[in-house]
Amino acid sequence: MATSLISSQPVDASPGPSGYFTDTAWRSYSEFPGHNAVVALSKTAPTPLRTGVQWQTPEFDAVPLSRQPLGTQAFGGMVNAAVTMTQNLGNGVGVSAWGRDIYAASSAGYIYAVNALTGHMQWKFRTLNVDMSNPLVAHDTVYAGTGNVAFNFPALMTFAAGQPTVRGGGYGGVYALNAQTGQLRWFHPLSGEQMPTPALYRGTLYFANGNGYFYALSAATGKTQWKLLLGGFDSMSSTTIWTNPLTHQSYAILGTTEPNVLNAINLSTHRLAWTLTVPGITLTGMGDSTPTYSRTANMLIESESVRMESGSNGQTSNFGVYGINPQTGAVVWQDSLGRGSVPAAYRGAVSTSHNGIVYVSDTATSTLFAINAKTGTVLWHSAIPNVLSAGAGRGAPTYADGIIWIATAQNINAFNARTGDLLNSYHVGGRFGIVNPVIAGGTMYIDNSYDWIMAIPLKKIVPQLRL
């Protein structure tokens, strides 16, 4: 129960006049190819949503927000324990907003629908495995993947040898659920994990997963329309759809590991249009990083942890951001943002594009950057406060009301979008994984690794804000 602090052919169909949000569908990771998750309120939305509502809804395995990460000694220190919580208990990525509800997928093995106004849990659905994708919602249907990060021993050995392998232990697949009731519409089983978020485009779900294939599934039936062997596995790189503004041809763009490449797939020919390799990427690299598209600059943005080195102070890594021509896959510009401590597990960061500017965190130095998407010129950079360890700022920032909002460690941080000045660091507790704030009216919706879904008034975070 929430702790409230206030007294069929698939198309991107509207949720109807009673919905709180105007967006007709949540089609991809962070909703848009630019990953700026700002949702407009409908004319009939209740007034409290415009000024900001506050509630905290515990999920199945919720841990008190004041508690330090569990199993610190058992899992090799606080950093690894926190990662283990994200991968096995809480919410690894952000929420989705559609109709009257907020939707979330939890690593505890549940998909949730929570009322956006009150935080009341509408329904929860038990899945077969860990859920770490951003739920998609359209045509009164929720789509979410299941599957974990595990390698079995043979897969681990082939990965260590640099050979193609399958990531994911146990069951994997994609669910389609009734958005109003949580009842199962269909389930498509898959070998390998399904942590990457698909893209819903013209009635088809497009995604790669842990078994080395790229899939096109009918959103209505869950049946495979076609698939393409990529070879490398996709860990958490969600699909970004790019449509050529001149030819109107559409492509699915995503990363894979072993080989560690960025892939562009022609959705008409069902073949690879191009691949891009970036030297020196660490760990699962491209297979973890979700590409961002800046429409203003017509540029793909990829951000990666690269070039690990060992020194007197231990192992360090650099952080690279790349501007890529979406038609050819050629690197147009690249920035080296700084060297610092090696983050645990997921080492990259998801960027956000707004009005030709890319906002992204260097996870090696826990620094937020604003970069011109067309030229790669750094406009400003600002240290992220209150970090617990290397890796702060992995989730996409959100631009709203002239402010960059970003969830890191235990805090929501707000920066002046023009200057980079820190406006406030608002303590929430728990820990934020690769989550992005979703903003609607005067409210931020967010989840975390402690298995909570929350609504926070923007004016609680920045009291001087004028909505």
Secondary structure in CASP SS format (residue, H / E / C, confidence):
PFRMAT SS
TARGET T0000
AUTHOR 0000-0000-0000
METHOD secondary structure of the structure
MODEL  1
M C 1.00
A C 1.00
T E 1.00
S E 1.00
L C 1.00
I C 1.00
S C 1.00
S C 1.00
Q C 1.00
P C 1.00
V C 1.00
D C 1.00
A C 1.00
S C 1.00
P C 1.00
G C 1.00
P C 1.00
S C 1.00
G C 1.00
Y C 1.00
F E 1.00
T C 1.00
D C 1.00
T C 1.00
A C 1.00
W E 1.00
R C 1.00
S C 1.00
Y C 1.00
S C 1.00
E C 1.00
F C 1.00
P C 1.00
G C 1.00
H C 1.00
N C 1.00
A C 1.00
V E 1.00
V E 1.00
A C 1.00
L E 1.00
S C 1.00
K C 1.00
T C 1.00
A C 1.00
P C 1.00
T H 1.00
P H 1.00
L H 1.00
R H 1.00
T H 1.00
G C 1.00
V C 1.00
Q C 1.00
W E 1.00
Q E 1.00
T E 1.00
P E 1.00
E C 1.00
F C 1.00
D C 1.00
A C 1.00
V C 1.00
P C 1.00
L C 1.00
S C 1.00
R C 1.00
Q C 1.00
P C 1.00
L C 1.00
G C 1.00
T C 1.00
Q C 1.00
A C 1.00
F C 1.00
G C 1.00
G C 1.00
M H 1.00
V H 1.00
N H 1.00
A H 1.00
A H 1.00
V H 1.00
T H 1.00
M H 1.00
T H 1.00
Q H 1.00
N H 1.00
L C 1.00
G C 1.00
N C 1.00
G C 1.00
V E 1.00
G C 1.00
V C 1.00
S E 1.00
A E 1.00
W E 1.00
G C 1.00
R C 1.00
D E 1.00
I E 1.00
Y E 1.00
A E 1.00
A E 1.00
S E 1.00
S C 1.00
A C 1.00
G C 1.00
Y E 1.00
I E 1.00
Y E 1.00
A E 1.00
V E 1.00
N E 1.00
A C 1.00
L C 1.00
T C 1.00
G C 1.00
H C 1.00
M E 1.00
Q E 1.00
W E 1.00
K E 1.00
F E 1.00
R E 1.00
T C 1.00
L C 1.00
N C 1.00
V C 1.00
D C 1.00
M C 1.00
S C 1.00
N C 1.00
P C 1.00
L E 1.00
V E 1.00
A E 1.00
H C 1.00
D C 1.00
T E 1.00
V E 1.00
Y E 1.00
A E 1.00
G E 1.00
T E 1.00
G C 1.00
N C 1.00
V C 1.00
A C 1.00
F C 1.00
N C 1.00
F H 1.00
P H 1.00
A H 1.00
L H 1.00
M H 1.00
T H 1.00
F H 1.00
A H 1.00
A C 1.00
G C 1.00
Q C 1.00
P C 1.00
T C 1.00
V C 1.00
R C 1.00
G C 1.00
G C 1.00
G C 1.00
Y C 1.00
G E 1.00
G E 1.00
V E 1.00
Y E 1.00
A E 1.00
L E 1.00
N E 1.00
A C 1.00
Q C 1.00
T C 1.00
G C 1.00
Q C 1.00
L E 1.00
R E 1.00
W E 1.00
F E 1.00
H E 1.00
P E 1.00
L E 1.00
S C 1.00
G C 1.00
E C 1.00
Q C 1.00
M C 1.00
P C 1.00
T C 1.00
P C 1.00
A E 1.00
L E 1.00
Y E 1.00
R C 1.00
G C 1.00
T E 1.00
L E 1.00
Y E 1.00
F E 1.00
A E 1.00
N C 1.00
G C 1.00
N C 1.00
G C 1.00
Y E 1.00
F E 1.00
Y E 1.00
A E 1.00
L E 1.00
S E 1.00
A C 1.00
A C 1.00
T C 1.00
G C 1.00
K C 1.00
T E 1.00
Q E 1.00
W E 1.00
K E 1.00
L E 1.00
L E 1.00
L C 1.00
G C 1.00
G C 1.00
F E 1.00
D C 1.00
S C 1.00
M C 1.00
S C 1.00
S C 1.00
T C 1.00
T E 1.00
I E 1.00
W E 1.00
T E 1.00
N C 1.00
P C 1.00
L C 1.00
T C 1.00
H C 1.00
Q C 1.00
S E 1.00
Y E 1.00
A E 1.00
I E 1.00
L E 1.00
G E 1.00
T E 1.00
T E 1.00
E C 1.00
P C 1.00
N C 1.00
V E 1.00
L E 1.00
N E 1.00
A E 1.00
I E 1.00
N E 1.00
L C 1.00
S C 1.00
T C 1.00
H C 1.00
R E 1.00
L E 1.00
A E 1.00
W E 1.00
T E 1.00
L E 1.00
T C 1.00
V C 1.00
P C 1.00
G C 1.00
I E 1.00
T C 1.00
L C 1.00
T C 1.00
G H 1.00
M H 1.00
G H 1.00
D C 1.00
S C 1.00
T C 1.00
P C 1.00
T E 1.00
Y E 1.00
S E 1.00
R C 1.00
T C 1.00
A C 1.00
N C 1.00
M E 1.00
L E 1.00
I E 1.00
E E 1.00
S E 1.00
E E 1.00
S E 1.00
V E 1.00
R E 1.00
M E 1.00
E E 1.00
S E 1.00
G E 1.00
S C 1.00
N C 1.00
G E 1.00
Q E 1.00
T E 1.00
S E 1.00
N E 1.00
F E 1.00
G E 1.00
V E 1.00
Y E 1.00
G E 1.00
I E 1.00
N C 1.00
P C 1.00
Q C 1.00
T C 1.00
G C 1.00
A C 1.00
V E 1.00
V E 1.00
W E 1.00
Q E 1.00
D E 1.00
S E 1.00
L E 1.00
G E 1.00
R E 1.00
G E 1.00
S E 1.00
V C 1.00
P C 1.00
A C 1.00
A C 1.00
Y C 1.00
R C 1.00
G C 1.00
A C 1.00
V C 1.00
S C 1.00
T E 1.00
S E 1.00
H E 1.00
N C 1.00
G C 1.00
I E 1.00
V E 1.00
Y E 1.00
V E 1.00
S E 1.00
D E 1.00
T C 1.00
A C 1.00
T C 1.00
S C 1.00
T E 1.00
L E 1.00
F E 1.00
A E 1.00
I E 1.00
N E 1.00
A C 1.00
K C 1.00
T C 1.00
G C 1.00
T C 1.00
V E 1.00
L E 1.00
W E 1.00
H E 1.00
S E 1.00
A E 1.00
I C 1.00
P C 1.00
N C 1.00
V C 1.00
L C 1.00
S C 1.00
A C 1.00
G C 1.00
A C 1.00
G C 1.00
R C 1.00
G C 1.00
A C 1.00
P C 1.00
T E 1.00
Y E 1.00
A E 1.00
D C 1.00
G C 1.00
I E 1.00
I E 1.00
W E 1.00
I E 1.00
A E 1.00
T E 1.00
A C 1.00
Q C 1.00
N E 1.00
I E 1.00
N E 1.00
A E 1.00
F E 1.00
N E 1.00
A C 1.00
R C 1.00
T C 1.00
G C 1.00
D C 1.00
L E 1.00
L E 1.00
N E 1.00
S E 1.00
Y E 1.00
H E 1.00
V C 1.00
G C 1.00
G C 1.00
R C 1.00
F C 1.00
G C 1.00
I E 1.00
V C 1.00
N C 1.00
P C 1.00
V E 1.00
I E 1.00
A E 1.00
G C 1.00
G C 1.00
T E 1.00
M E 1.00
Y E 1.00
I E 1.00
D E 1.00
N C 1.00
S C 1.00
Y C 1.00
D C 1.00
W E 1.00
I E 1.00
M E 1.00
A E 1.00
I E 1.00
P E 1.00
L H 1.00
K H 1.00
K H 1.00
I H 1.00
V C 1.00
P C 1.00
Q C 1.00
L C 1.00
R C 1.00
L C 1.00
END
